[in-house]
């Protein structure tokens, strides 16, 4: 079976398009469906906007432990500017973060962590 150059080029283009379509579908699926969701309470210890090309808000929540224990840090990402503004007003106060976890995101362009904060509220 002999293929002409035109047929080989068509197969190569079709294969490339199929690979790109599968990659886009995979990224969409990892961002659209959450593996888990929940809430964590503590103190926002660090919060900054980072990235060379894809800027995202990254932060650390110091979880409240027993006295004398070292604080456990919960790293998180924020993609919504409204939520980021709320977090900036509450840095240093005890807060509860609501988050969703997206496992398997293929690039750091969507965030440095797999935990995406969706809301925040102060805890008294």
N, C-alpha and C positions, 0 to 999 in steps of 0.2 A: 504494500500500500504506500503510494508516494503522495506526499502532500506538496502542494504548491506554496510558494512564499505567502501568497495572499491568504490561504487557509491557515497557515501557521500563525500569521499575524492576527487573524481573527480569533483563533483559539487563545493566543496569548492575551489579547485585550479582554476577551470574555473571562478568562481565568483571573486576571488582575482585577476586573470589576467585581467579580464574585468575592474575592478576598477582601476588597475594600468594603463591600456591602456587609460581609460578615463581621468585620472589625467595627463598623459603625453600629451594627445591631448589638454587638456585645457591650460596647461602651454605653449605649442607650439603656440596655437592660440593667447594667450595674448601677446606673444613676437613677433609674426609674423605680426600682424595687429595693426596699430596705430589708436587710437581713434581720436587724433588730431595732428597737427603739426603747427609750427610757428617759430617766431623769437622774442627774447627779448633783449633789449639793457640796458647796465648798466656797473657796475664795479664788476669784480670778487673779492669778499671780502675774501672768504675762499675756499681753495681747498686742499683736502688731500685724501690719499688712506687709506681706512678703511675696517675692517672686520676681524673676527677670522679665518674663513675658506675660505669664498668667498670674495676675495678682490675686491672692486670697488672704483672708484674715486668719491668722493662726494664733492659738492661745493655749495656756496651761491653766487648769483648774486644780488648786491644791485641795485635795479631799480632806475633810475633817476626820481626824483620828483621835485615839486616846491620848491624854497628856503624856509627854515624854516619848512618844513615837514619832519617827520621821514622817513627814507628809508624803502621801502618795500623789503623784501628778497624773492628771487625766488630760492628755493632749487632745485638742479639738480644732476643727476648721469651721469657718463661717463664710458662706458665699453670698448671703443676703446683706445688703448695705444697711437696711433698716435694723436688723438684728445686731449688726456690728456697732451701730450707733448706740443702741440700748446697752450693749456690753461695755462700751467705753464710758458710759455714765455710771456704771456700777462696779468698775474696777476697784478692788480693795474691800468691797463689802461682801457679806455672805449672800450667796445667790444659789438658785437652782437652775441648772441648764436642762432644757429638753433637747434631745438629740435623736438622730437616726444613724444607723450604722450601715454603710454600703461596702460590702466585701468585694475584692477583686477589681477595683478600679485600676486600669492599666497605666495611668500616668499621674505624675505629681502636679500636672497642670490643673487638675480639678481640686486639689488640696493635698496637704502633706499627710493628713491622717485619714482614717476611714470613718471617723465620727464627725458628723455634720450637725452643728447646733441650729435648731429651728426656732427657739424662743428662750427667753431668760426672764426670771422674776426674782426680786429680792426676798430673802428669808429673814424673818425677825427672830 
